[in-house]
Amino acid sequence: MEKTIQQYDKIISICRNIFLKKLTDYGTAWRILRPVSLTDQIYIKAQRIRSIEEIGIAKVDEGIEPEFIGIINYAIIGLIQLELGALDEEMPHKKTQKLYDSYFEQAKTLMMAKNHDYGEAWRNMRISSYTDLILMKIKRTKQIEDNQGKTLISEGIDANYLDMINYAVFAMIKLEFKDE
């Protein structure tokens, strides 16, 4: 489990670094986005990954790693928007960073609990399976959004965002630490 925690923390660092650079460049312009729009952004990224996996060629000279990072960061933004609501106003950077770190820590805590129960089964999965699972979680999220957030027995939108984060982190670990 210690190896997983170290690798997870490395992925957090990569994603956080990109998030903070974009925060400097763009501010919190994303605060205007409703969660449904964020779900669609995650869908676009996951669909691009799947397309590259199936075709084997990307016309835009970027691999799938930036798309997994985008999924992680958009899912965290989605969690922030679920908590605060969409507003057409900037949020202070320190508050933004605190919320970002808090949700990434929540995702990590969930991963550790599930990882304990499942015995690191994710390490034997293919990256394409993470892509499919993310796409499935997006479909579930869209259904919940279409039902105005109501579910009869299922977890809510936030749980789906957290799972998307963890599936994308697992994919990034497999891409970043190929030989370990």
Secondary structure, DSSP 8 states (H G I E B T S, - for coil): -HHHHHHHHHHHHHHHHHHHHHHHHHTTGGGG--HHHHHHHHHHHHHHHHHHHHH---SSS--SHHHHHHHHHHHHHHHHHHHH---SS---HHHHHHHHHHHHHHHHHHHHHHHHHHTTGGGGS-HHHHHHHHHHHHHHHHHHHHTTT--SSS--HHHHHHHHHHHHHHHHHHHHTTT-
